[in-house]
Amino acid sequence: MIAWEQLDTDTRAAVAALLRQHPDFERWQARGKGTDQDLTAFLEASTWPDDIRKDQRFYTAGDEQPTPTLAGFPDMERRLNWHYVDRPLNRGGDLQSSPGTIDRQLGALAQTLASRKAKPSERAYALPWIIHLVADAHQPLHAASRYGRDGRSDNGGNALAIINPYNSRHPSMSLHRYWDDLPGPPWLRNSRLEDAVRRLTERYSPPASSGTPTQWLDESWRIAREHAYPPGDESVPTIGAEFHDRALEIANRRVIAAGYRLADLLQRLLR
């Protein structure tokens, strides 16, 4: 929504026209239940790459057999490795290379979206991924991991369990999920979402520069190195008040930056 509010009229129209060609456009309308179909599609498309993780029409490569390719899709693969890249926070030893490819996919998808030669269905498929991956690139633990002495990654904090006393329903979670949840719950819709966006945009300024996907990931890596992991050497750390307040401030600033940068990117690609 932060990005949508920054888009000029022509870019909004171009975005809306592409999303109307996406095979899941009607599903987004049913789920979002908004009065503005174009805004609803944009908002629901932003979480679509995560939503398909539980969608039986799709499959996870290496774990499941491919599912039938439905009309409008290039294939039905969930592309889990597009969401991140595990850049090591600690050097030394024989580190495993990251299976994540967000650094490459953002560039490839941007080329597809901007291409006059690409099919409408290809551009409509690329757009939700771009919306989503711009946000992922601004989440510190989508760009960094700690590696053990054996060279294995903690998968961006997914393998590190924490105790989060600030979530009464799910106090036990991974560090990665903790950071994912900080900007707000995924069920925010309509007036609650509008209120959250208003509070954020009133409190935080736009980023100093639009930057590039490489710069966004570099920023996230540096933040992860300094701030993403709780202090101490407990095997299951508990999130403290000072750490939580700082993490929440970082997450808010990152989601603001992602919104403004997404708007700028879409306006450049669809100009």
Summary of the structure (lengths in Angstrom):
residues: 271
radius of gyration: 18.7
end to end distance: 20.0
largest distance: 55.0
contacts: 805
relative contact order: 0.15
helix: 54%
strand: 6%
